[in-house]
Amino acid sequence: MTVKELSKLLLPRSIVIAGATPASGLLSSRPLELLGEFGFSGSLFPVNPYYEEISGFKCYPDILDIPGSSDVLLYNGLDEDFRDTLRKCGTKGIPFLIIMDTGKRNIAVESEDWTEIKNIAIENNVRLVGPESQGLVNFPDSIPMTYSPLIFRESKKCGGTAYISQSGTFGFVSYSAAVARGVNFRYVITTGLEVDLDILDFTEAILEDPGVNLIVLCIDELRNGRRFLSLVEKAREREIAVAVFRTCRDKLFPEKNRSDTAVLSDDERLWNSAMKQNGVIEIRDIAEIAGLAWLFDQRSRPGGLRTGILTTSAGAGALLADHCKVSGLKVEGLSKVTKEGISHIISHNLRDFNPLVVNNTLLETPEKFSALVKELVEDHEIDIIIVVISLLIPETASEITSSIKKYFKQNNRPVVCVWLPAGDHNTEGMEDLRSYGVPVYESISLCSSAVGAFAGWSSFKKDITDISCDIDFHSLDYCPGEFTEYSAKRFLSFFDMGITNEKLCNSLEEALDAANEIGYPVAVKVMSPDILRKSEARIIELDLKNEEEVRNAYGRVLERASKSNSRARITGVLVQEMIKSGIECMIGARRDRIFGPVISVGIGGIYVEFLDDYSSMLAPVSGKMAEEMIESLRGAPLLKGLWGKSGLCISGLANMVSDISRIIACDTFIEEINVNPVIVRQKDAVIVDAFIIRR
């Protein structure tokens, strides 16, 4: 949804409040009170048949009685007349209806009741927000359409943070916690159960506001992951960061993606990978909202991860440096020029220049502290500066805050502050810096995680190299409507993927000839599109060393196939070479319900899920990205070679991962590809077994 499409909802000039009441303290009276407190300049139409006037506004007995049309109707309490309310909105040309409280608990939005309501809304050209929404607030234009008791008139200064939450109550609670820490929001929007307009519709619209620099999404359930990620990409193009706060991990994935054959489908792992792959900031605590908002409201962005630390406490500086490294920041030595400049200010010997520790004696001469800040600011090898301040006497605190403010405005790189201890000590200095725009943290861990996310987002570059979906699918002409292992591997071989030497046979004689031609030992397997789990059906015989063993195995596997599934269609018996050397790996590709095409790779073949050693990413991936996936595996050293053994062909495995990712991403007829195992050898990677499932 664009801003234009939602303009009457985000910036209404006329609002109807159904069920308004003059009784102070009730939720039903809150919207009208707030709109009056905020100085809403548009028209307000309270509707309640029991009153002629409420708070100085004429009250109307029915929606149909209001003069002219209106932009939004606020509705609190879904009852039997709600369907009539929708029809009246259509009659009066009211395009948006915010359902704040349904009055009916535990009714799924997929129920017949809501399906009927949504159909009535469509018939009457009405878009719905909610149910269970607590409304929204547009701070730049002073429009609070909510009954939340946590909204109050803030300063007229608006920040660049838009907060969009599916949870109404939690959304305003976490908003209120951030406001208490000095954050100025631009929007707060709660979407509720989303029978119609959803969190992504509002995100798309808010992206068009040039005053927004950070969008925080509080998500209970994400229904369209690919649309979400496309909006993340659009946000980055407009230099807007997207951060996500998940309130219910189980609810986020209400339906399991795993089918009877699905592989490597850990929803949580996939979510984390998708966020990292696309530069989305993940929030795990309410306090992190404020920590990020302070940073993104700064005009400057760090060019990298290099961090300079100036601290009045050696212990706090060392602890911060450790936390910074965990958060992905780089705390390294300062430049030679900066060290020389510092040496002229500090005469005593320093063990290290970063963190740069200021002793108590130096604090008594704040002009030297200011000079040290200047040295760090002028070091162009530093991307972000963190100043740690411990307990100070008021006079010294005032001098130090003045020097920080001085260079904060002059610097083209971010300057942030950690003030310890928190509480009632030196709160004037902290608030002075915050009011000036300097981010001030009272927690080392919160500072490091926020700055790490901020710097990581600013320096993020999505890898789109070497990813192409220009795949020649002429090979489909050679594939049946349903795949067996044989046809699946034949299909993959058309994309230059190595497969085992094998032959499909329709008689014992053909099988014996094939075994002699391939060379012993061999394996025999029954091919049937109706039996995908061949090991479970025991229709595989391995390591057959001569004709007699092949002859005996041939009859056994066919008999077992019949017992496993008497109606199974048998397309032949595959005779296949046995591969002895190499490391077993597994490649899985599937269509995730939320994110669409996904690619996974793991060590261990059939034991990959037991070993829990695999990596997943959204498809397609480049060869470089595939190599990074392999490098992240705990078993990667096995592929690189241990104890004097030669390394194996990681590039061959990576190319196979990339090719399979392109197939699942670019071809709509495939639901799943399972390559297990693929044997990685010194010079190549060879597919031993595979199956493909059509959509």
N, C-alpha and C positions, 0 to 999 in steps of 0.2 A: 504494500500500500504506500502511495506517495503522500507527501505533505498536503498536496492539493486535494487528494481523495479524502484525507482525514482532517482537512482544515477546519470544518465546522465543529469537529469534536475537540481538537486541540486548541482552537481559538474561536470559541462560540461567541456570538454577539447577543444571543437570546437563550435563556435556560428555563426549562419547566421543572419544578420540584414537586413530584407527586407525593402526597401524604405528609406535606410540611406541617409543622405544629409550632405553636408559640411557647410550649412548655420547655423552659430552659433546662439543660442537662440531659435531655433525651437525644438519642442518635438521630431521630427524625427531624430534630430542630437544628442540628449541627450544620448541614450544608448552607442553609440560608444565612445563619450567623457568620460562617466563615466568609462567604461571598461578600457580605456587608463589611466585615473587618478588613478584608483585602482591598476593598474599594473597587469591586467589579463595576466596570463602566457600562456594561450592556444591560439588557432588560431581564428582569426576573419575574417569573410567574408561579407563585406557590399555588398548589391545587389541593383543596380540602373542603368538602361540602359543609363542614361544621363551623367554618370561620369566614368572616367577611374581610378581615385584614390580619396580617401577621408581620410584626416588626416594621410597620410602616408601608408594607407592600399590599396591594389589593389581592385578595385571595379569591380564586375561582372555584366554583363547585365541580367543574368537570374539565377535562383536557379540551374537549370540543368548544368550551366557552372562552378560551384564551384568544385574544385578538391576533389575527394573522397567523403566521407560522412561527417556528422556533427551530433552533439548531440541535439541542440536546434535551433529553428528558432523563432526570434522575429518579430512579424507582427503588424504593426500599420496602421489601416484603412482597414476595410472589404469592398471589392468591388466585381464586377461581376467576377473577376478572382480568387476569394478566393478558389473556388472549385478546380480550376486548381493548385493553390498553394498547396493544400492538396495532390493532386495526385503527384505533383512533389516531395513533401516530401517523399511520399511512394517510388517513383522511386530512390531517393537519399539515402533512408534508414535513414531519420531524424525522430527519435521517438517522439519528443516533439515539440509542437508549442504553443507559448504564444501569445494570441490574446489580444493586449493591447487596441485597440479602434475599435469598430465594424463599425463605420461610419453609422450605421443604428440604430436609437434611438427607444426605446419603442417597441422592438420586443422581445416577450417572448421566453425564451429558449425552451419552449414546442411547439413552432410554427413549421409548416411544413418545413420552411426554415432550421431551426436549426436541425430538425430531419434528414433531408437529409444530412446536413453537417456532423453530427455526424456519420451517416452511411458510408459516404465516408471516414471519418477518421478511422473508424473501418476496412474498407476494405483495407486501406493502412497502417495499424499498427501504426497510429499516435495518441498520447494522447494529448488532448487539455487543456490548462489553459485559463480560460476566457469564453466568451468575457467580455469586460469592466474590465479586469485585468490591474493593473499598474506594473505587473511583480513581481520579487522577488530579494532579496539580500542575499547572503551568505557571512557574514562578516569574519569568520575565514579564508576562502579561497579567500577573496577579489574578489567576483564575483557579480557585480551589474547588473542585467538584468532588467532594468526599465528605463522609461523616466521621472520619478518623479523629479521635481526641488528641492525637499526637501531632497534628498540624497546627502551627501557630505562625503568626506574622513575623517573618524574618526581616533582616536588613534588606534593603532594596538591591544590594549587591548580589548578583547571581553568578554562580560558578559554571563550569562547563560539564558537570556530571549529570547524566540522565540515568535514572534508576527505574528499571522496568521489571516488575515482579509478578509471577503467577499467583503467589500467595498474597492475599490482601493484608491480613493482620501482620504477618512476619515482615512483609514489605515495608509497612509504615513503622514497625518497631525498629528494624535495622536502619531505616532512614533516620529516625529520631536519634539513634545512638551516634550516627555520623554527624548529625547537626550539633549534638552536644560536644563534639570534638572540633567544631569550628568549620565544618564543610558547608558550603553554599551550593545547593542543587539548582539545576535548571528545570528538570522535570522529575516527578515521581508518578509512576503509572502502575496500577495493579489490574491484571487481566482476569483473575479468578479462574473459573473452570473452563473458560474459552469455548463456549458453544458456537461462537462465530469468530470475531476478531481475536487474534492470538498475539503472543509476545513478539513474533517475528513481523507481523503487520506493523506494530508500533515501532519496532526497531528500524524497519525500512523507512518509515516516515521521518523518524528522529534523525536519521543519517543526513537528511537534507538541511538540517539546521546548522548554519556555520558557527554558531556559538557553542556547539557540543564538541568536547574533546575526549570524553570517556563515557561509554555506555556500560552500565553494570546490569547484568541480567540475572535475576533470581529464578531459577528453573526447577520446577517439580518434575515435569515431563516434557521431553523434546520429541516432537512428532516428525519433523522433517530436517534431518541433519544436513543434507546437501544444501538446502535453501539457507539454513543457518550459516554454513561456511561460505556460501556465496555472498551473504551480507557482511560477513567478517572481512572478506576480500575487498568488498566495496568500501567498507569503513576504513581499511588501511589506505586505500587510494585517496581518501579524504583526510588522512592523518588523524583518524579517530580510533582509539583503542577500545577493544571489547573485552570485558571481564565477566566471568561466569561464577555464580554462587549456586551450588546445587543443594537443595534442602532435603531431598529424599532420593538416595541413590537407587534403592530398590524400585521405587515408583518410576524413576527415569526410564527404566527398561521393563515395563510391565509385562511384555510378552517375550518369552525366550526366543532367541534367534536360532537355537539349536534344533535341527531336524534329526531324523534318524541317522543321517550321514554327515551332518555338519561337523567341521573340524576347527579347532583353534578359535572358538567363538566366545572369548572372555569379554563381556560387554564393558566392564570397568577398564580393562587394559586398552581396549579399542578407543574408549572415550578419551583417556589420557593421551594416547598417541595422536588422535585426531586434533585435540586442542594444541598439543605441542607442534604438530605438523603445520598448523595454520596460524600460530602466533597468538592464540587466545590465552588470556591471563586467567588462571584458576584461583578463586577465593575460597578459603576454608573457614574464615571466622569473620564475624561482623566488623571487628575493629579494622580489618584489612580494607574495607570500603573507604574509610577516611584516609588510611595510609596511601592509597592509590590516588584518591581525588586530589589530595594536596599536591602530589607530584605532577599530575597531568594538568593542573591549573597553572603550572609554571609555563612561561613563554619558551623556555629553552628545553631542548631534548639532548640527552647524551649521545655522542657519536659512537660510543663503544661501551665496554664493560670495565675499563680501567678506573679504579677508585682510589682517591687520596683521602687519608684519615688524619685529622688533627684532633688530639684528645687531651683533656686535662687529667686523665687517669690512665696509667699504663695498663692496668688490668682490664678496664672497660675497653680500651683500644684494642688489646689483644683478642678479647672476646668478640668484639665487633668484626675484626678481621677474619676470625674463624667462621662466623656466621655469614659474612659476605661471600666467602669462598664457597660455602655450601649452597648459597643462593645463586651461584654462577658468576659472581663478580670477580674481578682480578685485582688483588691487592699486591702490587709489585713495587720495586724500588723506584725512587723519583729520578728525574733527569739530573745529569751532572751539573747543569746550570742552576737548577733549583737547589740542589744540595749545597752548592757554593754560596748561594744567597742565604740559605738557612744558617750556614756556618758563621756568617757575619752577624746574625741576630743572636744565635745561641752559642756561647763560648765553650760550654762543656761538651765532652765527647758523647756521641750518640751511637748506640749499638745498631740502630736501624732508623731510617728516615721515613718509613711508612709501615705502621702508624707513627706519626710524628707526635711525641709526648711533650707536653708543656708542663714544667714543674711549678710548684706553688710559688716559688720566688718570682718566676716570670709572670705569673698571674697578677702580681702586685704592680706590674708595669704593662698595662693593657695595650699601650702603643706598640709594644713588641709582639703581642698576640695578634694585633691587627696586621703587622708586617708579615707574620707567618701566614696568615690567611691570604694576603696579597701574593706571596710566593707560590702558594698552591694554585691560586686562581690563574696566575700567569704561566703555569706549567701546562703546555699544550699537549703533553702526553697523558694528562689526566682527563677523564671524561665526566666524572662526577665527584663532588667533594662532600664528605661527611664530617661535621664538627661535633665532637662529643664533649658535653659540658657537665661536670659534676657539681657538687654543692659549692656555691660561691656566696661571698658577702654581697649585699645589695649594690654597693657602689661599684664593685668590680663587675658584677653581672650586667649593670647598665652600660659600662664601657665596652664589654665584650659583645653584647647584643648590638650595639651601635656599629661596631666594626663588621659584624656579620651582615647587617642590613646594608652597609655601604657597598660591599663587594657583591652582595646578592643581586642588586640591580645592575651593576656594571658588567657582571660576568655573563658570558654567552653559554655557560654550562651550568647544570643544576647544582645548587648548594642546599644541603639539608642538615638538620641538626638533631642530635639525640641529647635530651636533657635529663640528667640523673642527679638525685633521685626524683621520682614523681611525687605527687601528693601536693602538700601545701607549700613546699619549699620553692621560692623564686617563681611563683606562678605569674607574677607581673612580667618578668622577662620572657617567659614562654609565650604568654598571650601577646606581648609586644611583637615578638618575631612572627607569630602566626597571623596577626592582623596585618603585618607587612607583606605577607605572602610566603614566608619561609616555612617549609614543612618542618614541624617539630614533633619528634617522637619521644615517648616516655618508655619505650621498650626497644632493646637492642635487636631482638629477634624480629619484631614487627618492622623495624626500620630496614633491616637487611633484606627481608623477604619482599617488601614493597619496592625498595630501590632495585633489587635484582629483577623483579618483574618489569619495572619501568625501563631499566636499561636494556633488558632482554627484548622487550617489545620494540624499543626504539632502534635496535640494531638487527632486528629479525629480517631475514631475507628468505623468502620461500623458494625452495629448490624446484624449478620448473625445467631444468635443463634435460635434454635428451629424452623427454617424455613425448611420445607421439602415439596417436591412435590410428595412424594410417596402416591398418592391418589388412592384408589381402586374405579375404575369406573364401577364395575360390576352393580352398581345401574342403569346405563343407559339402561340396559335390561328392566327395568320397566317403562321407560319413553317413551312417544310418540315422533313422529318427531317434533311436535310443542307443546309448553308448554301452559298450563293454570295455574291459581293460584294453583289449587289442585295438578296437577302433579309437579309443581315447588316446592311446599312445601314438597311433598312426596320425591322428589329427594333430597332436602336438609336434610330431616330427616334421610336419610341413612348415613349422616356424623355426626350423633349424635347431630343435632341441634333441639332444642325444637320447636314444632309447636302446634297450637291450636287443641283441640279435635273437630273433624269434620267428616262428612260423605257425600260422593257424591251420590245424589239421582236422579233417572230417572222417578219418579212419585210423585204425591202429597202424596199418601199413604206412600211411603218410606220417604218422607220429614217429615211427621207428626210423624212417628215411630222414626226417627232419633232425632227429637227435644225432644221427651219424654225421649229418652235414654240419650241424652247429658245433658238435664236439662235446664230449662228456666232461664234467657232470652237467645235467640239465634239470629243469623243473617242468612239471606239467600242471596245467590249470584249466578248469572248465570255464568256458566263456558263456555267460548268460546275462542279458539285460535285466533279468528278474532276480539275480543273486549278486548283490554288490559286495556283501561281506563274505568273501570267499574263505577266509580263515575260519570264521565262525561255522560256516557250512562244511568245513573240512574237505573242500574240493581242490586242494593244492597238495602236491607232493614235491618235495625239494631234494636237491642233491642226489639225483638218480645217476648211477655210475656206469650202467651198461644196459643192453637191450632187454635183458630179463626184468630188470627193475622197472624199465619204462613200460614193458608189456603188462606187468602186474598193476602198476600204478594207474595205467590208462583205464582199466575196468573199474578200479576202486573209486576213482574220482567221479566217474559218470554215475555209479550206483549211489554215491553219497549225494550227488546233486539231485537225483530223483527223490531221495528220502527227505532232503531239505525242503524241496518245493516240487511237488509232483506235476505242477502245471508250468514249471519253468521252461522257457524256450531256450534250447541249447543251440548256439551258433558254431560250436566247434571246441576243440581242445588245443590250447596254446602250448607249444613246446618252446622253452626259453632257456637261454644260457644262464649259468650261475655266475654271479660276480662275487669274488672273494675279498678283494682288497677295497679300501676306502672307508669313509664314514657315512653312516646312514643319516639322512636329513629328510625333512618333510616340507612341502609347499602346499598351502591351502588358499584357495580363493573362493569368495562367496559374496552374496548380496545381503548386506545387513539391512534390517528393517528400517533403521533410522538413518544410517550413513551411506547406504548403497554399496557399491563395489569395494571390497576389502581384500588385501593380500597379507598372508602370514608366512613366516618361515621359522623352522625350529630344528634343533638338534635332537636326534634320537629315534627317527623313524616312527615305528608303531608305539614307542614309549615316550613320544614327545610331550604328551599331555601329563603323563605320570611324572616326568622329569620337570614339567612346568618351565621349559626353557624355549620360549618362542617370542617372536616380535611381530606386531601387526601394525599396518599402516593403511590409510585410505588409498585405493588404487585410482589412477596408475602411479607407479613410482619409476624413477630413472634408475639406471645402473648404479650410479653413485649412491642414491638413497637406499637401494637394495643392499649394497655393501655395508652401509651404516647400520641397517637392520641386522645383518649377520654379525657385524662387529659388536653389537650390543648384547649378543647372546653369551651366557655364561660359558657355554661350550665352545666359543670361538677359538680359544687356544688349541683345541683338538684339530681344527682345520688349518691352523697356522704351522703346526708341527711341534712336537714336544720331544725332549730328550734326544736331540740329534736327528730326529726323523724329518724328512722333507715336508714342506707345507703342501697343502692340497689346493685344488683349483677353485679358490673362492670366487674369482671373477666369473667362472663358468656357472657357478650356482647363482651368483648375483644376476647375471644376464637372463637366466631361466626365470628367476623371481620377477624381474622386470617384464619379460615377455608375457608371462602368465597374468601379471597385473594389467597389462594392456588389453589382453584378450577379455578378461572379466569386465573391464571398464568400458570397452568399446563395442562389445557385442551383446546385444540385448537378449539373445536366445539362450544364453548359458546362465544357469543358476549357481552352479558350484563346480569347482575343479579341485580334485584332491590328488596330489602327486605324493605317493608314500609307499616305499621309500624312493628317494633319489640318492644315488650313491655318488659321493664326491671323491674323485680320485686325483692323482697328481696332475694330470693334464686335461681332465674333463669332468663333467657331471653327467650321469646317465640315469634316466628314468627307468625304474624297475617295475613299478606298478602305478596305476592311475585310474581314476574314473571321473566322468563328467556327467553332470545332471542338467538336462534341459529345463527351461522354465515352463 
